[in-house]
Amino acid sequence: MQNFTGSDPISTFVPEEHTAGTVLLGAETTGVVNENGTVLLSLHYSENGDEAVRAAIDLLGEPEATHHEDGSNHYPEMNGTSWGGFDIVVNRYRSERTSTDEASPYLPEFSVQATIQRG
């Protein structure tokens, strides 16, 4: 897993039906590695968000919940997929997307949110 600039393991993600893994959140990527350091999932925010969700489903199984948020003047339309404390939110840009369809660090295809649960 390359290009994890400034990311430290922040949480251990252990869904009941899956093997434990560590979630690594970075400025441009998110990854999940197992206890042996094997990359289980590598997501780059500039890549296709729907493919990121499919890859997460392959690893984590069916999501616990999905949600949709309409866009506004400040935010794009979004579709969220959640596995407990691990969420992928796919941005559905309209007019904000450049005509050349190039990836932009200011318009990521998706974002990842992870919640640390203690106790």
Residue pairs with C-beta under 8 A, 6 or more apart in sequence:
1 24
1 29
1 31
1 33
1 39
1 42
3 26
3 28
3 29
3 44
4 24
4 26
4 29
4 31
5 26
5 27
5 28
6 26
6 27
7 24
7 25
7 26
7 27
7 29
7 31
8 24
9 22
9 23
9 24
10 23
10 24
10 25
10 114
10 116
11 22
11 23
11 85
11 114
11 115
11 116
11 117
12 20
12 21
12 22
12 23
13 20
13 21
13 22
13 23
13 32
13 85
13 86
13 114
14 20
14 21
15 60
15 61
15 83
15 84
17 61
18 59
18 60
18 61
19 34
20 34
20 35
21 32
21 33
21 34
21 35
21 40
21 41
22 32
22 33
22 34
22 35
23 30
23 31
23 32
23 86
23 114
24 30
24 31
24 32
24 33
25 112
25 114
28 44
28 45
28 46
28 105
29 42
29 43
29 44
29 45
30 41
30 43
30 45
30 112
30 114
31 39
31 40
31 41
31 42
31 43
32 39
32 40
32 41
32 59
33 39
33 40
34 40
40 59
41 55
41 56
41 59
43 52
43 55
43 56
43 88
43 110
43 112
45 108
45 109
45 110
45 111
45 112
46 103
46 104
46 105
46 108
46 109
47 103
47 109
48 109
49 88
49 90
49 91
49 109
49 110
50 90
52 88
52 90
52 109
52 110
53 81
53 88
53 90
53 110
56 63
56 81
56 83
56 86
56 88
57 63
57 81
60 83
60 86
61 83
63 81
63 82
63 83
64 82
64 83
64 84
65 81
65 82
66 79
66 80
66 81
66 82
67 79
67 80
67 82
68 77
68 78
68 79
68 80
69 75
69 77
69 78
69 79
69 80
70 77
71 77
71 78
71 92
71 94
76 91
76 92
76 93
76 94
76 96
77 91
77 92
77 94
78 89
78 90
78 91
78 92
79 89
79 90
79 92
80 87
80 88
80 89
80 90
81 87
81 88
81 89
81 90
84 115
85 114
85 115
85 116
85 117
86 112
86 113
86 114
86 115
87 112
87 113
87 114
88 110
88 111
88 112
89 110
89 111
89 112
89 113
90 109
90 110
91 107
91 108
91 109
91 110
91 111
93 107
96 107
97 107
98 104
98 107
103 109
